[in-house]
């Protein structure tokens, strides 16, 4: 039953794999396994609603009402943030529609042509609905979608336009995201400088549990965005710059030519003619890709521990069938290649 669910989402999982989207891949795989189990148990609708959510990360922090109201200006998301999110969603709709069109002539595409057509129609409808009416380029794109795409068969000639527009949406998302960060920083600085409460908030921020030793520093000169000298910076790059300026000589070290010093070290201790052969050298060990069989063997010997933030415990994974583990193995191999874990597992 689980394998059937996973097989039905093979193309979507492959799309996530090609886009190197480990977050989406893990969420989709979790939903397949979780949904199949709940169907098998025949739980009631209300109980099913309460039982879903594995593979997602939701952290809810509840503060006393007075403190919550006091900190509201600092934590509220500004208009630029929501606009950036919408541009990213538009880019994703264009990319997904283009991908479905690109595989329409393949065996999997022909098999699911009706489903892909419906998904593209829904995507085009959303693109038109969410287009910025104040932006002439977006209005023209929405009009082109309405006249040449909506209600018509999938055509590979549509792909270039969708990909170009997706790239433009990504550019706008990046620009709006930068504005959102700048606005949040401005509000945070205002709260830190607030008469009476600013110092208390700064002290509290510096003493948060598990906080880094240097979370904020006083600027020694004008900031990169024109912030006055003496104001507080929380930017990691600025903090690092201030530290390097103050402790510059320590950072420079006592070696003028680092390459020459490194070469001399390897000449003396390495495996060269004059070296003492103290540095171990061997061929690089190849690592094979993880398989479903590897995961089965590992899970058999895994101790019973508590579930992670994604709510999956080793005991749960041990019950996964071979087909689901094969997709999990693909995700693990993607993590190995990209070096990035799903945010739900961090």
N, C-alpha and C positions, 0 to 999 in steps of 0.2 A: 504493500500500500504506500509506504514511504517512497520506495523506488519509483513508483508510478508518478507520484507528485514531482519528484526530482527530474524524471525523464521529461515531464511536460514543461519544465522550465529550463531545459538544457540550452536552448538558444539564448535565453536571457542571461543565464549564468556565463555562457561563452562570451556574450557581449561585454559583461562586466569584466571578464578575464582579459579581453582584448584592450579594454580601456584602463586596465590595471586599477580597477575600483574595488579594492578589498573590502571596503565598508559595505557597499551594495551587495557584493557576493556573499558575505557572511550573513547579512540580514535576510537575503532571499533564501539561502540554504536553511537558515533557522526557521523561517516561516513555513517552508515545505515540510520539514520534519515535524514541527510543532502542530501544524494543521492536520497532518495525517494521523498523528496520535490522538488528537481531540476528536476527530471523526470516528476513529476506531473505538474510542471509549463511549461514543454517543452521548456526550455531555450536553446539558441544556444550553440554550443560547446565552443566557445571562452568565452562567458559569464559564462558558467558552470565552466570552468577552473579558472576564476577569483573569483568565488563564494565559492569554496571549501576551507576547512582548519579549520573548527570549531573543537574543541577538541584537537588542537595542539597548542603548545606554541612556538612562533618564535619571539625573541626579536632582532632587528637589531639596532646596535649602529653605527652611522656614525660620524666619526671624520674628522677634517680638514686634507687635504692631507699631509701637512708637519708633523703634530703630528702623523698621522697614520704611516708614513714611519719611524719616530723616534722610535715608540713603537713596530714596527713589530717583532723584535727578541723576545720581551717579550711575545707577544700574540700568536705567531705561535705554532702550535702543532707539537711535535717532532715525530720521526719515531716510538718510543715505543707506543705512543698513538694509532696510526693507526693500528699497529700490535695487540694491545690489543683489539681494536674494532672488528677486523676480527676474533680473537679467540672466542670472545663472540658470534659473528654471527654463527660461526661453531657449537658452543655448542647449540645454539637455534635450528639450523637445525636438529641436532641429537635428541634433546628432543622432538621436534614437530613430527618428523618421528616416534619415539618410541611411542608417545602417540596415533597417528593415527593407528598404528599397534595394540596397546593394546585394542582398542575399535572395531576392525574389526568384531568381532563375536557378538557384541551387536546389538540391533535393529537399532540404529542410524548409526552404522558403516556399517551394511549391506546395509542400505538405500543409503549411500553416498560412497559406496566402490569404485566406478569408480573415483569420484572426489578425494578421499583420495589417491588412487593409483597414479593419475597424480601429486598430490602435493608432494608425496614422491619421485617420479621420478625426479621432479624438484629439490628437496632438495638434493638428491644423486648426481645429476649432478653438483650442486653448491659446495658440499663438495669435490668432486673430483677435480673440477677446482681450488678451493681456497686452496687446501692442500699445505703445505710448502714442496717444493721439496728438501730443504736442511735438512729436519727432517726425519730420517729413519722411526720413528714410524708413523708419519703422512702419509708417502708414502705407508707404509704397509697397513694402515687403508683404504686409498683411493683405493688401489689395491683390498682389500677384498670387499669393497663396489661395485667396478666395476664388479668383478667376481661373487659374491654371492648375491647381492642385486638388482642392476640395471636391469630392464627388467624382473624381476621375481615377482610372486605373493607375497603379504605381508605374512610374517611368524613370529609368536611370538618368534621363536628362534633367530630372529634378534635383539630383544629388549635389551638383556644384553650387547651386544657389543656396541650398540648405546649409552646406558646409561653410560657405562664405559668411552667411548671416550668423551662424553659430560662433565663428571667430570674432565677429563684431560684437556680439553679445558678451563674449568673454572679456573683450577689451573694456567694454562699458562696466561690466561687473568689477573688474580690477580697479578702475578709476573711482567708482562709487564706494568700493570697500575702503580705499585709501581715505576718502572724504569722511567716511563713518568713523574710522580710527582716529583721525585728526579731531573730529568733533567730540568724541568720547574723551580724548586726552585733555581737551580744553575744559570740559565739564569737571573732570577729575582734578585738574590744577586749581580750578575755581573753588572747589570744596576744600582742598588742602590749604588754600590761602584764606579761607573764610574766617572772619573775626570770631574768636572764642572757641570754635569747634575744629578749626583746621588742623591745629597741632595735635589734638587728641586723635583725629582720624588718621593722620600720618603715623603717629606712634603706634596705633592699633594695626595699621597695615604692615609696619615693620616687625611687629611681634606676632603675626599670624603663625599658627602651628605649621610646621614643615616649610616655613618660608625660607628663602635664600638669605644668607647673611647680609648681602647688599641689595636691598629692594628699591632704594631711592637715594639720590645724592643731590647736593646743592650745586648748581651750575657755577663754574668759575668764570665763564664768559657768556656772551649771547648765544642762545640755542640755535639749532639748525632751521627752525621755523620762526625765528625772531623772538623767542622767549627771553625775557629780561634776565640779566645776570643776577644770581642769588635765588632764582626760583628753583623748584624741585623738579627733577627729571626721574621718570620711572622707566625710560626706554633702555633696554639692555645694551644697545650699541653705544648710547651716550654714556652710560655708566662705565662701560668697558673703556671708552675713550678717556674719561676723566682719570680712571685708575692708571691707565698706561701713561698718561701725562705726568701724574704725580710720581709713579714708580718706574719711569721710563728707563733709567739706567739699569735697574734690576732686570727689566724685560730684555734689554739689549744683551745682557750677559757679559762675559769677559773674553769672548772669542771674536776676533775681527772677521776672519774668513771662515765661515761655517763649513763650506764645501771642502776647503783644504784640510780643515781639522777632521772632518768625517773620513776623507780619503786616507789620511795618515793613520787613523784608528783602524780602518779595515786592512791597511797594509801591514800594520803591526800584529793584529790579532786574527786576521782572516786566513784564507786558504791559499794565498799567493805564495810566490817563491820565498819571500822573506818573512812571511807570516808565521805565527805560532799555532795556527789552525785550531783556535779555541772557539771559533764561531761555528755552531752546528748548521749544516746545510743539507737539504734533501729536496727531492722532487715534490712539487705541489700535489697534495692528495686530491684526487677528483671526488666529488660528492654526487652520488646518483640522486635522481629525482625521487621524492617520496611517493609511495604507492598506497592503495587502500589496504593491502596486506601488511605493510609496515605499521599503519595506524592500528589495525586490529591487534597485532602482536604487542604494540606498546600499551594499548588500552587494557589488555588482559592483565598486565603487571602493574598498572597504575593504582596507587593507593586511593582510598576514599577520602576526598577532601571537600571543602565547602565550594559552592558555586562561585564563579567570578562575577564581575559587574554585568556580564551579558546573561547571567542566570543559567548558564550551562555547567553542570557538574560532570566529573569524570564518569560517574555511574550512568548519566544520561547518554553520553557519547558512546559508552560501551554497548548500548542497545541499538545504535545506528546500523542499518543494513549496509551491505557492500557498495551498492550504488551511491548512497549518500556519502559514505566514506571516500569514494573515488572523487567526488566533487570537493570534499574537504581537503583531500590530498592535492588537488589542483590549486586550491586556494593557498595551501601551505607552500607549494612551489612558487606561486606568484609572490608571496611574501619574501621568499628567499631571493628571488630575482630583483624585486623592487626595493627591498629593505624597509618596507612600511607595513606595520600591523594595523588591523582594523581598530578604529577608535574605541569600539565596544570592548576590546580586550586589553586596552592600555591601563 
